[in-house]
Amino acid sequence: MRSSGGSVRLFAALGDPTRLRLVARLCDGGPMSIARLTDGSKVSRQAITKHLRVMEGSGLLRSTRRGRERVWQVDHRRLEEARHYLDTISKQWDDALLRLRDFVEQP
């Protein structure tokens, strides 16, 4: 797993509803251009570009040039890191709740 600063940037990038929708679209539809990502959206192309850059800065997305277009895709390793981090936190909470239950139920 990356440093805590890298995790903070990752979760900050995922903490915005528009960015979550973009990640979901890219996960479902594979690599897409900004034109495809903005198709049917009420968000401007400029705003989408800013969101994509934030996610690129967190390592969540990467882009490549295809002719005149930039095509964006999810770095699935970063999503896996997020899942692993959340699984770890979930286990810690489960363990804490079990300890609390055991403490409360002691005779």
Residue pairs with C-beta under 8 A, 6 or more apart in sequence:
1 7
1 81
1 84
1 85
2 10
2 59
2 81
6 58
6 59
7 81
7 82
7 85
9 57
9 58
9 59
10 58
10 59
10 60
10 78
10 81
10 82
11 82
12 54
12 58
13 19
13 54
13 55
13 57
13 58
13 60
14 20
14 23
14 60
14 82
16 51
16 54
18 43
18 47
18 48
18 51
19 51
19 54
19 55
22 37
22 48
22 51
22 52
22 55
23 55
23 60
23 61
23 74
23 79
25 32
25 37
26 32
26 37
26 61
26 72
26 73
26 74
27 74
27 79
29 36
30 73
31 64
31 71
31 72
31 73
32 71
32 72
32 73
33 66
33 69
33 70
33 71
33 72
34 45
34 48
34 49
34 52
34 69
34 70
34 72
35 45
35 69
37 48
37 52
37 72
38 44
38 45
38 48
41 48
43 51
52 61
52 63
52 72
55 61
56 62
56 63
56 72
58 78
59 75
59 78
60 74
60 75
60 78
60 79
61 72
61 73
61 74
61 75
62 72
62 73
62 75
63 70
63 71
63 72
63 73
64 70
64 71
64 73
65 71
